[in-house]
Amino acid sequence: MEIVVNEWLLEYLRPDAPKTDREAAVQFVNAMVRKCDKMVIKMSSPFVGKFHHFMKQFGWDINFKARFSKLHQLLFRNIDKTIMVDDTDLNALPEDILAKTPDKDKYLIELWYSKQNRIVVTTDTKFKDKLKDITVLKIYLLPEFLQEYLA
């Protein structure tokens, strides 16, 4: 399975995130590592920008630095677990999908649309609701995804 995630993963691993959020993010990453699944990341995206921003912002926290160093190794150095996508690898979105997609989330749908057997995991219910009419698009909220994924 190829999984597209937005910045929730990074937000949930912040040192000031609620413990339940950190635990959910760790469960997600650990399960993805155990399985033969891959995360799909766009090279120039809000996800990558936030990753580097958080490394600078929270580098003082030893536990955070350890988590993010492992995450960096997994996401940016392990070709068995990550598919890095460049702008040239993306297909243009059809007008009907583009019209429903919030600008800030466009990169997620572009990643999905470039290879439609991918799924999107998010914590943004408004984002999922806006695109619910596109039946081929598989968007899961994190709790519902983890329920199935960890079973």
NORFEN-V15980 format. One record per residue. N is the residue number from 1. PHI is phi in whole degrees, -180 to 180 (none if undefined). PSI is psi as a letter, one per 40 degrees, with the letter a starting at -180 (999 if undefined). OMEGA is omega in radians with two decimals (999 if undefined). Layout:
n = <N | N>
phi = <PHI | PHI>
psi = <PSI | PSI>
omega = <OMEGA | OMEGA>
This chain:
n = <1 | 2 | 3 | 4 | 5 | 6 | 7 | 8 | 9 | 10 | 11 | 12 | 13 | 14 | 15 | 16 | 17 | 18 | 19 | 20 | 21 | 22 | 23 | 24 | 25 | 26 | 27 | 28 | 29 | 30 | 31 | 32 | 33 | 34 | 35 | 36 | 37 | 38 | 39 | 40 | 41 | 42 | 43 | 44 | 45 | 46 | 47 | 48 | 49 | 50 | 51 | 52 | 53 | 54 | 55 | 56 | 57 | 58 | 59 | 60 | 61 | 62 | 63 | 64 | 65 | 66 | 67 | 68 | 69 | 70 | 71 | 72 | 73 | 74 | 75 | 76 | 77 | 78 | 79 | 80 | 81 | 82 | 83 | 84 | 85 | 86 | 87 | 88 | 89 | 90 | 91 | 92 | 93 | 94 | 95 | 96 | 97 | 98 | 99 | 100 | 101 | 102 | 103 | 104 | 105 | 106 | 107 | 108 | 109 | 110 | 111 | 112 | 113 | 114 | 115 | 116 | 117 | 118 | 119 | 120 | 121 | 122 | 123 | 124 | 125 | 126 | 127 | 128 | 129 | 130 | 131 | 132 | 133 | 134 | 135 | 136 | 137 | 138 | 139 | 140 | 141 | 142 | 143 | 144 | 145 | 146 | 147 | 148 | 149 | 150 | 151>
phi = <none | -109 | -115 | -103 | -124 | -99 | -71 | -54 | -58 | -71 | -60 | -72 | -99 | -60 | -65 | -97 | -75 | -58 | -56 | -64 | -67 | -60 | -63 | -64 | -65 | -66 | -59 | -60 | -64 | -61 | -66 | -63 | -67 | -65 | -89 | -91 | -95 | -129 | -96 | -109 | -130 | -84 | -56 | -109 | -148 | -58 | -62 | -66 | -59 | -69 | -58 | -67 | -62 | -67 | -60 | -75 | -67 | -113 | -60 | -71 | -87 | -62 | -66 | -62 | -60 | -65 | -61 | -72 | -65 | -65 | -65 | -61 | -60 | -67 | -82 | -113 | -127 | -109 | -70 | -79 | -119 | -136 | -112 | -91 | -118 | -98 | -54 | -70 | -88 | -94 | -94 | -66 | -76 | -64 | -56 | -64 | -74 | -60 | -64 | -90 | -88 | -61 | -52 | -67 | -108 | -56 | -62 | -67 | -71 | -62 | -63 | -64 | -67 | -68 | -158 | -72 | -88 | -81 | -122 | -115 | -115 | -141 | -115 | -95 | -66 | -63 | -60 | -62 | -63 | -62 | -109 | -64 | -75 | -89 | -67 | -77 | -81 | -103 | -113 | -118 | -78 | -51 | -59 | -69 | -66 | -62 | -57 | -77 | -68 | -89 | -70>
psi = <h | h | h | h | i | a | e | d | d | d | d | e | e | i | d | e | i | i | d | d | d | d | d | d | d | d | d | d | d | d | d | d | d | d | i | f | i | i | i | h | h | h | d | g | i | d | d | d | d | d | d | d | d | d | d | d | d | e | e | d | h | d | d | d | d | d | d | d | d | d | d | d | d | d | d | e | e | g | e | e | e | h | h | h | h | i | d | e | e | i | i | h | i | i | d | d | d | d | d | e | h | i | d | e | e | d | d | d | d | d | d | d | d | e | g | e | e | i | i | h | h | i | e | g | d | d | d | d | d | d | e | d | e | g | d | e | h | h | h | h | i | d | d | d | d | d | d | d | d | e | 999>
omega = <3.07 | -2.99 | 3.06 | 3.08 | 3.04 | -2.98 | 3.11 | -3.10 | 3.14 | 3.12 | -3.11 | 3.14 | 3.10 | 3.11 | -3.14 | 3.10 | 3.07 | -3.10 | -3.13 | 3.09 | 3.13 | 3.14 | 3.12 | 3.13 | 3.13 | 3.07 | -3.14 | -3.10 | -3.14 | 3.12 | 3.12 | 3.13 | -3.14 | -3.09 | 3.11 | -3.09 | -3.13 | 3.03 | -3.13 | -3.08 | 3.03 | -3.05 | 3.11 | -3.07 | 3.05 | 3.13 | -3.12 | 3.11 | -3.13 | 3.11 | -3.12 | 3.10 | -3.13 | 3.10 | 3.12 | -3.04 | -3.03 | -3.12 | 3.13 | -3.09 | -3.04 | -3.14 | 3.10 | -3.11 | 3.11 | 3.13 | -3.07 | 3.06 | 3.08 | 3.13 | 3.10 | 3.12 | -3.11 | -3.00 | -3.00 | -3.11 | -3.04 | -3.10 | 3.08 | -3.07 | -3.07 | 3.00 | 3.10 | -3.06 | 3.09 | 3.11 | -3.10 | 3.14 | -3.05 | 3.06 | 3.08 | 3.13 | 3.03 | -3.08 | -3.11 | 3.11 | -3.13 | -3.12 | -3.11 | -3.03 | 3.06 | -3.10 | -3.08 | -3.12 | -3.09 | -3.10 | 3.12 | -3.13 | 3.05 | 3.10 | 3.10 | -3.02 | -3.13 | 3.08 | -2.85 | 3.06 | 3.11 | 3.04 | 3.12 | 3.09 | -3.06 | 2.99 | -3.05 | -3.11 | 3.12 | 3.11 | 3.14 | -3.12 | -3.14 | -3.05 | -3.05 | -3.13 | 3.14 | -2.95 | 3.13 | 3.14 | 3.14 | 3.09 | 3.11 | 2.93 | -3.04 | -3.12 | -3.14 | 3.10 | -3.12 | 3.13 | 3.12 | -3.01 | -3.10 | -3.10 | 999>
